[in-house]
């Protein structure tokens, strides 16, 4: 019954037993930067396995492609905003012309 109550209260005994603190955050940004360097180009000097090097090369190419696609998305978003601004300006001009037309039609 106590295990049911503890899980109902949001406490999970299995989770508490397997939980480990993330000590990489305790050492600050320098430690995190060093761990990220493992995926940098310096890794090629340490990897002599052709299959691993091929996988690493593919990852780098895919990262470049992702960056390119993100840039294209950003450019497309800017173009879309420019077109929307032009559309609203044209709609405003059309509304003004209709207003003038209805005003002239009354005379």
MOZI-V269882 format. One record per residue. RES is the residue in three letters. PHI is phi in whole degrees, 0 to 359 (none if undefined). Layout:
BEGIN
RES & PHI
RES & PHI
END
This chain:
BEGIN
UNK & none
UNK & 293
UNK & 291
UNK & 295
UNK & 295
UNK & 291
UNK & 287
UNK & 289
UNK & 277
UNK & 93
UNK & 258
UNK & 239
UNK & 297
UNK & 297
UNK & 294
UNK & 295
UNK & 287
UNK & 263
UNK & 291
UNK & 229
UNK & 291
UNK & 273
UNK & 281
UNK & 293
UNK & 285
UNK & 285
UNK & 268
UNK & 86
UNK & 293
UNK & 295
UNK & 293
UNK & 295
UNK & 295
UNK & 295
UNK & 291
UNK & 288
UNK & 296
UNK & 296
UNK & 264
UNK & 280
UNK & 297
UNK & 297
UNK & 293
UNK & 299
UNK & 291
UNK & 262
UNK & 256
UNK & 248
UNK & 282
UNK & 301
UNK & 295
UNK & 295
UNK & 295
UNK & 296
UNK & 298
UNK & 297
UNK & 297
UNK & 298
UNK & 299
UNK & 298
UNK & 296
UNK & 293
UNK & 296
UNK & 297
UNK & 295
UNK & 298
UNK & 298
UNK & 299
UNK & 295
UNK & 297
UNK & 297
UNK & 295
UNK & 297
UNK & 297
UNK & 298
UNK & 296
UNK & 296
UNK & 296
UNK & 297
UNK & 297
UNK & 296
UNK & 296
UNK & 294
UNK & 296
UNK & 298
UNK & 296
UNK & 300
UNK & 296
UNK & 295
UNK & 293
UNK & 296
UNK & 295
UNK & 298
UNK & 297
UNK & 297
UNK & 294
UNK & 295
UNK & 296
UNK & 296
UNK & 295
UNK & 298
UNK & 290
UNK & 293
UNK & 290
UNK & 292
UNK & 280
UNK & 265
END
